[in-house]
Amino acid sequence: MIQPQSFSVRRRNTGHWDILSKDGARLFRIRGGPGRYLAMDERQHVGTTKEFKTIGTCMSYICDELMYELIIAVGQMPSEIEAWNV
């Protein structure tokens, strides 16, 4: 199961940001300039790169990845879907 992660954001210089885990390992990096920023996933050598227009949209994507929580309330019936549909 995916667990949410604690993280911090460090700005090195203009257009150059690092998103770090609690222990200081780099999880993501953002590189670029106005209109073209790249969010690069560095968790466990995933190597995924996505392009966004702003740093804010990069951070929305990164926060969504790192803060995802799968929660089912007590008494709630879970819904299931077939694996091919994911």
C-alpha positions in Angstrom: 0.0 0.0 0.0 1.3 3.5 -0.8 1.9 5.6 2.2 2.0 9.4 2.2 5.4 10.9 2.7 6.8 13.8 4.7 8.8 16.1 2.5 10.3 19.6 2.2 11.0 21.9 -0.7 14.3 23.6 -1.3 15.0 26.3 -3.8 18.5 26.2 -5.1 18.2 29.1 -7.5 15.8 30.5 -10.2 14.0 27.6 -11.9 15.8 25.0 -9.8 13.9 23.3 -6.9 14.4 20.1 -5.0 11.7 18.1 -3.1 13.4 16.1 -0.3 12.3 13.3 2.0 12.7 13.6 5.8 16.1 11.9 5.6 17.3 14.4 2.9 17.0 12.1 -0.2 15.8 13.9 -3.3 12.3 12.6 -4.3 11.6 15.1 -7.2 13.4 17.9 -8.9 12.0 20.8 -10.8 14.0 22.4 -13.6 13.1 25.0 -16.2 11.8 28.5 -16.8 8.6 30.4 -17.5 6.2 28.3 -19.6 8.2 25.1 -19.4 9.1 23.4 -16.1 10.0 19.8 -15.8 9.0 17.8 -12.7 11.4 14.8 -12.5 10.5 11.8 -10.3 13.6 10.4 -8.6 12.0 7.9 -6.2 13.5 4.5 -6.5 14.8 5.3 -10.0 11.4 5.8 -11.4 12.7 8.4 -13.9 9.4 9.8 -14.9 9.5 13.4 -16.3 6.4 15.6 -16.8 6.2 19.0 -18.3 4.1 21.9 -16.8 3.7 25.6 -17.5 4.3 26.8 -13.9 6.1 25.8 -10.7 2.7 25.8 -9.0 1.3 23.1 -11.3 4.6 21.1 -10.9 4.0 21.3 -7.1 0.4 20.2 -7.4 1.4 17.1 -9.3 4.2 16.4 -6.8 2.0 16.9 -3.7 -0.7 14.7 -5.3 2.0 11.9 -5.7 3.5 12.3 -2.2 0.3 13.0 -0.2 -2.0 10.4 -1.6 -4.0 8.6 1.1 -6.4 5.7 0.5 -9.0 6.0 3.2 -12.0 3.8 3.8 -14.3 4.8 6.7 -15.3 2.2 9.3 -18.6 0.6 8.2 -18.1 1.8 4.6 -18.3 -1.0 1.9 -15.2 -0.8 -0.3 -15.8 -0.8 -4.1 -13.8 -3.1 -6.3 -12.9 -2.8 -10.0 -11.2 -5.3 -12.2 -7.4 -4.9 -12.5 -7.4 -4.3 -16.2 -9.5 -1.2 -15.7 -6.9 0.6 -13.6 
